[in-house]
Amino acid sequence: MKPILREWLTEAEARGLMKRVRREVSPIHELAAVGKLLEPQYGAFFERVAGSAIPVVTGLAASREAMAQSIGLSVRELPDRFNDALTRLTPCKTLNREDGPFAVKAHILTGEQVDLGILPACLHHEKDSARYLTAALCIVKDPETGIRNVSIHRHEIKDRSHLGALLLPRHTNQIFRRAEALGRPLEIALAIGVHPALLLSSQATTRLGVDEFEIGGTLLGEPIELVPCETVDLEVPVECEIVIEGRILPNVRENEGPFGEYPRTYGPRAPRHVIEVTAITHRDTPIYHTIIPASMEHLLLGGIPREAAMLQLVRQTTPNVKSVHITPAGGCRYHAVIQLDQQYKGEAKNAIFAAFASSSEIKHVTVVDTDIDIFDTQDVEWALANRVQAGRDVFVVTGAMGNKLDPSSADGVSDKLGIDATIPVDAERGRFQKIHIAGMENIRLEDYL
């Protein structure tokens, strides 16, 4: 499957997953408001955005079903394919400049031509400090190994040629610190308008030194084709819509934020990294993608890859784990529910500790039996109500590393809560069994109404 955004947009519209908005909208709050009201049932393609000739899409894959369909999979197949992609990488194919022309190089702006103002970047929430790029793949290379790293960060538009960037303590920041220690800027490319599979692979939880584009290649079943940039020594997907090239400046920090984030709270204003833009390239008629913060598109892009990484790690500790779910209510970061076919005493607690180890962001973990639907919040709450005694089944780990965007943390230091909501192994299981109406699963209501 080719990672072509435009082909997926055509398919999404045909499947009834995408609505076209023909009325002109403002990128200042109005676009985000309409897109938010449409999700998670629909994405939105805004044909006319005030102040720009470039249309905007949001909600490329606003549900698990849409995310799976974009890769040609069912919801059930997606976790296994993602787990496979984490361990069976597909090397990229880098094309030479003479292999062109390339659509994304139709317009090449450098020097005084560089102007971020041509983009229909959005002001999403009322207290955001400025317009932001929220759906750009952030591509850098480790100066020590030369291996690519692909991620997504928020980028505040400061002026025609500068962006602010929040680099949390993850791989991009780690790579930048290596360059900064040498007194060098870190070259960066921001690719906007890519296929959902590349967005998803960029969020994979892996060790430093894994090229996320190679994960994307396995997700799609063929190598990702890349093309060299114009002013930096990096490669970007051939099929992307817009590319911003530049350098993260060493020993430079400027105030950035506030910005409405995935927990549905504002990240505070603070000194953060600065990108100097050296070039912009784009198609003849590019499509701009914005991710509305805290939308289902935003949450699922973070949640599905984290679930895959968590499932791998937890199964190494507790092989009887069947599935995991990192819930949208917890920003697809903080709350996890684990489904366990518990055979031995203490398995649930081991699974909880492994889940905490899979991501510093995980704050609360609940383990349930296989008769509980971990994607049904009422079913999980039923297990909490009927199978948990706090003195026996709840424990707290204090003072662990969490996430600085959690407003209840102490600058990222957070307590962790584990809940064993499974039936005790030595208990009389019939006492805990859910009631059931015989034959109900075979009833078709349309036969009665």
Rosetta blueprint (number, residue, H / E / L):
1 M L
2 K L
3 P L
4 I L
5 L H
6 R H
7 E H
8 W H
9 L H
10 T H
11 E H
12 A H
13 E H
14 A H
15 R L
16 G L
17 L L
18 M E
19 K E
20 R E
21 V E
22 R L
23 R L
24 E L
25 V E
26 S L
27 P L
28 I E
29 H L
30 E H
31 L H
32 A H
33 A H
34 V H
35 G H
36 K H
37 L H
38 L H
39 E L
40 P L
41 Q L
42 Y L
43 G E
44 A E
45 F E
46 F E
47 E L
48 R L
49 V E
50 A L
51 G L
52 S E
53 A L
54 I L
55 P L
56 V E
57 V E
58 T E
59 G L
60 L L
61 A L
62 A L
63 S L
64 R H
65 E H
66 A H
67 M H
68 A H
69 Q H
70 S L
71 I L
72 G L
73 L L
74 S L
75 V L
76 R L
77 E H
78 L H
79 P H
80 D H
81 R H
82 F H
83 N H
84 D H
85 A H
86 L H
87 T H
88 R L
89 L L
90 T L
91 P L
92 C L
93 K E
94 T E
95 L L
96 N L
97 R H
98 E H
99 D H
100 G L
101 P L
102 F L
103 A H
104 V H
105 K H
106 A L
107 H E
108 I E
109 L E
110 T E
111 G H
112 E H
113 Q H
114 V L
115 D L
116 L H
117 G H
118 I H
119 L L
120 P L
121 A L
122 C E
123 L E
124 H L
125 H L
126 E L
127 K L
128 D L
129 S L
130 A L
131 R L
132 Y E
133 L E
134 T L
135 A L
136 A L
137 L E
138 C E
139 I E
140 V E
141 K E
142 D L
143 P L
144 E L
145 T L
146 G L
147 I L
148 R E
149 N E
150 V E
151 S E
152 I E
153 H L
154 R L
155 H E
156 E E
157 I E
158 K E
159 D E
160 R L
161 S L
162 H E
163 L E
164 G E
165 A E
166 L L
167 L L
168 L L
169 P L
170 R L
171 H H
172 T H
173 N H
174 Q H
175 I H
176 F H
177 R H
178 R H
179 A H
180 E H
181 A H
182 L L
183 G L
184 R L
185 P L
186 L E
187 E E
188 I E
189 A E
190 L E
191 A E
192 I E
193 G L
194 V L
195 H L
196 P H
197 A H
198 L H
199 L H
200 L H
201 S H
202 S H
203 Q L
204 A L
205 T L
206 T L
207 R L
208 L L
209 G L
210 V L
211 D L
212 E H
213 F H
214 E H
215 I H
216 G H
217 G H
218 T H
219 L H
220 L H
221 G L
222 E L
223 P L
224 I L
225 E E
226 L E
227 V E
228 P E
229 C L
230 E L
231 T L
232 V L
233 D L
234 L L
235 E E
236 V E
237 P E
238 V L
239 E L
240 C L
241 E L
242 I E
243 V E
244 I E
245 E E
246 G E
247 R E
248 I E
249 L E
250 P E
251 N E
252 V E
253 R E
254 E E
255 N E
256 E E
257 G L
258 P L
259 F E
260 G E
261 E L
262 Y L
263 P L
264 R L
265 T L
266 Y E
267 G E
268 P L
269 R L
270 A E
271 P E
272 R E
273 H E
274 V E
275 I E
276 E E
277 V E
278 T E
279 A E
280 I E
281 T E
282 H E
283 R L
284 D L
285 T L
286 P L
287 I L
288 Y E
289 H E
290 T L
291 I L
292 I L
293 P L
294 A L
295 S L
296 M H
297 E H
298 H H
299 L H
300 L H
301 L H
302 G H
303 G H
304 I H
305 P H
306 R H
307 E H
308 A H
309 A H
310 M H
311 L H
312 Q H
313 L H
314 V H
315 R H
316 Q H
317 T H
318 T L
319 P L
320 N L
321 V E
322 K E
323 S E
324 V E
325 H E
326 I E
327 T L
328 P H
329 A H
330 G H
331 G L
332 C L
333 R L
334 Y L
335 H E
336 A E
337 V E
338 I E
339 Q E
340 L E
341 D L
342 Q L
343 Q L
344 Y L
345 K L
346 G L
347 E H
348 A H
349 K H
350 N H
351 A H
352 I H
353 F H
354 A H
355 A H
356 F H
357 A H
358 S H
359 S L
360 S L
361 E L
362 I L
363 K L
364 H E
365 V E
366 T E
367 V E
368 V E
369 D L
370 T L
371 D L
372 I L
373 D L
374 I L
375 F L
376 D L
377 T H
378 Q H
379 D H
380 V H
381 E H
382 W H
383 A H
384 L H
385 A H
386 N H
387 R H
388 V L
389 Q L
390 A H
391 G H
392 R H
393 D H
394 V E
395 F E
396 V E
397 V E
398 T E
399 G E
400 A E
401 M E
402 G L
403 N L
404 K L
405 L L
406 D L
407 P L
408 S L
409 S L
410 A E
411 D L
412 G L
413 V E
414 S E
415 D E
416 K E
417 L E
418 G E
419 I E
420 D E
421 A L
422 T L
423 I L
424 P L
425 V L
426 D L
427 A L
428 E L
429 R H
430 G H
431 R H
432 F H
433 Q L
434 K L
435 I L
436 H L
437 I L
438 A L
439 G L
440 M H
441 E H
442 N H
443 I L
444 R L
445 L H
446 E H
447 D H
448 Y L
449 L L
